[in-house]
Amino acid sequence: MVEESKIKRRDVLTTLWRILGGAALFGFLGSGLFFFKERGRKSGPDPSRELVAGPEGDFPPASVTRLSGGCFLSRLEDGGILALSMLCSHLGCAISWDKGNERFICPCHGSTFDRRGDVIVAPAPRALAYFPVRLKEGVIIVDLGRPVKRAAFAPDQPVYVEKG
């Protein structure tokens, strides 16, 4: 007499659920790792992310000009040049320049910033990010590929035109 093996229906379903659960977990973790994987960044400036703002003479001291590419060019009273991000450091809302009050205003939660990007009124936790600026033959070039987060304005952040 041949003995029949008895496979229980419950054991088959349990095994099937474990396989499907493992596959789902593997897919979830795999996609999560892909999403959070840091993208490699090339060292040095990326010409495709550089914005030619124009001749430095087009931006007089104590002026703020909105540029394409998501930034403002702020020319300080002493002639320093800062390219400030137009995204609020609180939740990333787009800020605007209020020329009458000479400050940046975030419409979402009321944060305000001075022309150097420092917080005047919270809830913004830190100053506006800025983009590196360089001058080439009197022309202002902004590196939009490398925003720099900062706690507050520092004297080494603006770029100055060399007198010569």
C-alpha positions in Angstrom: 0.0 0.0 0.0 1.4 3.4 -1.0 1.2 6.0 1.7 -0.2 9.3 0.5 1.6 12.4 1.8 -0.8 14.8 3.4 -0.1 18.4 2.5 -2.3 20.7 4.5 -4.1 23.5 2.8 -3.0 25.9 5.6 0.7 25.1 5.1 0.4 25.9 1.4 -1.3 29.2 2.0 1.1 30.1 4.7 4.1 29.4 2.4 2.4 31.4 -0.4 1.8 34.4 1.8 5.4 34.3 3.1 6.7 34.3 -0.5 4.4 37.1 -1.6 5.2 39.1 1.5 9.0 38.7 1.0 8.7 39.8 -2.6 6.7 42.9 -1.6 9.2 43.8 1.1 12.1 43.3 -1.3 10.4 45.5 -3.9 9.6 48.2 -1.3 13.2 48.2 0.1 14.7 48.2 -3.3 12.7 51.1 -4.5 13.4 53.0 -1.3 17.1 52.5 -1.6 17.0 53.7 -5.2 15.0 56.8 -4.2 17.4 57.8 -1.4 20.6 56.9 -3.2 22.8 59.9 -3.4 23.5 60.9 -6.9 27.1 61.4 -7.8 28.1 65.0 -8.4 30.9 66.0 -10.7 33.5 68.2 -9.1 34.0 71.6 -10.4 31.5 73.9 -12.2 28.9 72.5 -14.5 28.6 74.8 -17.5 25.0 73.7 -18.1 24.0 75.0 -14.6 25.8 78.4 -15.0 23.7 81.5 -15.5 25.3 84.5 -17.1 23.6 87.4 -15.3 25.3 90.2 -17.2 27.9 92.9 -16.8 28.4 93.9 -13.2 27.7 97.5 -14.2 24.1 96.6 -14.9 23.6 95.9 -11.2 24.2 99.1 -9.2 25.0 98.9 -5.4 22.0 98.6 -3.1 19.9 96.9 -5.8 18.1 93.5 -6.0 17.3 91.9 -9.3 15.3 88.7 -10.0 17.2 86.4 -12.4 15.9 83.5 -14.3 16.9 80.1 -12.8 15.3 80.7 -9.4 17.6 83.3 -7.8 17.9 87.0 -7.0 21.1 89.0 -7.5 21.6 91.2 -4.5 24.1 94.0 -4.9 25.1 95.1 -1.4 25.6 98.8 -0.4 29.4 98.2 -0.3 29.4 96.7 -3.9 29.4 93.0 -2.8 27.5 90.6 -5.1 25.3 87.8 -3.7 23.1 85.4 -5.6 20.3 84.3 -3.2 17.9 81.4 -3.7 14.3 82.4 -4.2 13.2 79.5 -2.0 12.4 80.2 1.7 14.5 78.3 4.1 11.4 77.4 6.1 9.4 75.2 3.8 10.7 76.1 0.3 8.0 78.6 -0.8 9.0 81.1 -3.5 9.9 84.5 -2.0 9.5 87.9 -3.6 11.4 91.2 -3.2 9.4 94.0 -1.6 11.2 97.1 -3.0 9.3 99.5 -0.8 10.3 97.9 2.4 13.6 96.6 1.0 13.2 93.0 2.2 12.3 89.5 0.8 8.9 88.2 1.9 7.6 84.7 2.0 3.9 84.6 1.3 3.4 81.2 2.9 4.2 81.8 6.6 5.4 85.4 6.7 9.1 85.0 7.0 11.1 88.0 5.9 14.7 88.4 5.0 17.0 91.4 4.5 19.0 92.0 1.2 21.8 89.8 2.5 19.3 86.9 3.0 19.4 87.0 6.9 16.2 86.3 8.7 14.3 89.4 10.0 11.1 87.7 11.0 10.7 83.9 11.7 9.6 81.1 11.3 12.5 80.6 8.8 15.2 78.8 10.8 18.2 80.2 8.8 19.3 82.6 6.1 18.4 82.1 2.5 20.8 79.7 0.6 23.1 81.4 -1.8 24.8 80.4 -5.1 28.5 80.8 -5.8 29.2 83.8 -8.0 32.3 84.5 -10.1 33.3 87.4 -12.3 34.8 86.8 -15.7 36.0 89.9 -17.5 33.4 92.0 -15.7 30.5 89.6 -16.3 28.6 88.0 -13.4 28.3 84.3 -13.6 26.1 82.4 -11.1 26.6 78.6 -10.4 23.0 77.4 -10.0 24.2 73.8 -9.6 25.7 74.3 -6.1 23.4 76.1 -3.6 25.0 76.7 -0.3 22.9 76.5 2.9 24.1 78.8 5.7 23.0 79.8 9.2 23.5 83.6 8.6 25.4 86.1 6.4 29.2 86.0 6.6 31.6 88.6 5.2 33.3 86.0 3.0 30.1 85.2 1.0 29.8 88.1 -1.4 32.0 88.6 -4.4 33.6 91.9 -5.0 34.8 93.5 -8.2 38.6 94.0 -8.2 39.6 97.6 -8.6 42.5 97.9 -10.9 
